Amino acid sequence: MKDLVERMRALEHHFQDATAARREEFAGGVAYSNPALPAVWDLNFLRLDRPCPQPALEADRLQAGLGHRKVLIEEPRLVARFGPGLRDRGLGETELIALAREPGGALDSSVRELPFEAVRPLRRQVSAEQLTPPDPAVIDQLQDAAALAGRAGARWLVVFDGDQPAGHCVIYSHEGLAQVEDVAVLDAFRGRGLSRRLLEHALELVAGDHDMAFILAEAGDWPVAFYERLGFERVEVRAQYLLILGEG
């Protein structure tokens, strides 16, 4: 299990390094930023990798000028040590569950691998449904952020209902380990088993040259149980902390 966790770290850190406009080491870890996309929290955050005297103050310093503060902590021992202080400073905590299973599934003729530019209109629809309220300026930034995933070798899959694109996911790969993320189906097509077919296709697609696949989900959210029904098992819990300035 420890080896798998280390491999997951390597893949995720590869993605973070590849998609960052700026990468800055600080006392507790690494600060990533993309100044052109300030509304995309997942591209502007601190990753706390080791003990740090005042991580909330480091977030204030390194994320000055942004409308949010975000800190990601992967190591459970660091979550236990620094999570309470971050919560006291007004950052909301979200637990993230990492789940893994061996690849293998069933290819589906309704699923196609497409370049991101072909996926872009569907991705915009998904973002508009996920945002409350849907802010066109934020959606534009999310689109540009998704395009950056190509730097990390992202492979986009789209599931069709007839001739209509209905949902998507993205696959990342690093040294024999695959990560499947952004699994989403448009509201109009839910309840038809498309998410399962999309995931089964993705898992079969990577089976030939990957020995394991993993996915992340928020603790307590319904996808965790869905992934477990597909054979994924919980590997690790980590946490992220977020404060939207003016709301804390």
C-alpha angles and dihedrals in degrees: 000000000000090000091052092050091051090051091049089052091051092052095046094045089049089055093046092050093046096051100041122104089198131021120189128180116220134175094279103035138292133336116208124195142175106187093189090059105042095154093059102090093187090063096044111055148105121250110209107210102161141014114302126182097228114006093172091055090048088053090052091050099043097039097043110144095029124109092232146037119223130179125180119201117188101174113080092214090057091046089056092047103042105021096083092053093049090049090050088056090057101262112140116230124227119184115219122204120210111207127185141184139163114276123254134104136129130304112233125208089215092062120081133182109230137176113259094251088062090048094047098093091050091046089053091053091049092050091049090054094046097049120081106227101012105237112195092208092053091045089054090054092047089053092053090046091053089051089055089062087079087075087067094048097260118185115203122209124193126195116210130208101207103313094334121100103233108171146352147205135186130224126209123189136196129166097334096319122108128201121199116200144156093044103176138153124195115254093245091060101043122121094040099098093252096134091055092048091048093051094044089053092048092049092050092045092060097037096095098061106017127072096195141020130198141186136193127227137169113260112253094019118121096246090071091067090042092055091046090055087056091056101266115143128205112258106168146352121222132165142226126201124209135181122182104206112244091027101067 
